[in-house]
Amino acid sequence: MLDTKLVTSPWKTNALVSTPHTVKISLLFSAIVLCLGCRYYEYVFTELYCIQGEIGDGQDILVRVHSECLTGDIFGSARCDCGNQLALAMKQIEATGRGVLIYLRGHEGRGIGLGHKLRAYNLQDDGRDTVEANEELGLPVDSREYGLGAQILRDLGVRTMRLMTNNPAKYVGLKGYGLAIAGRVPLLTPITKENKRYLETKHAKMGHLYSLDSNGHVNRINDENGNSGIDSPSDGVSKV
């Protein structure tokens, strides 16, 4: 455990939480962001994490390890599902009352960085998919590593987790360090005409798990009212 100085202060949360919470703020860095009723810390190497409730014995903790995505998380890009996944994960942790969200920096564009990601976007506009665009730029399809996230979880006291992800590669990246994954919680977010090809490519070429129709297509584009056609509940758990 890092030897960090903590201060405790009362904090009345926003509309997502109806009761005041006590938050602990790590003084590792000068800027702390508080929102959505969690206790927020900034970690060494500028990794971010939040905790809802108490870790306790560290068993069966709801966990999201989220890759940084400026375009999706901050600017709401319709090209990907990152921002929607982040919001849904935080809501599910809040609803559960106990969980951890790790926000991993340096994962922009699956590890290629913001500038290269924008170049890849231009290639996608010319017809390449998300994998082909990276390859044409001579860049890895996915260079993300999750070891630091696993170490943070271990340091926080997590021992077994229900992992919120559609990406089986995270299982391998987060196992070890004394951690075990008890189950997978899908993050089923709205599918739109803007992100449908992206999601289908991630399923076909990267093994991501989504609800599919009989032809292997992501099932299905939102209707004109914005309602999702996803078949499975967002809080369902499937065993790894």
Disulfide bonds with the S-S distance in Angstrom:
none
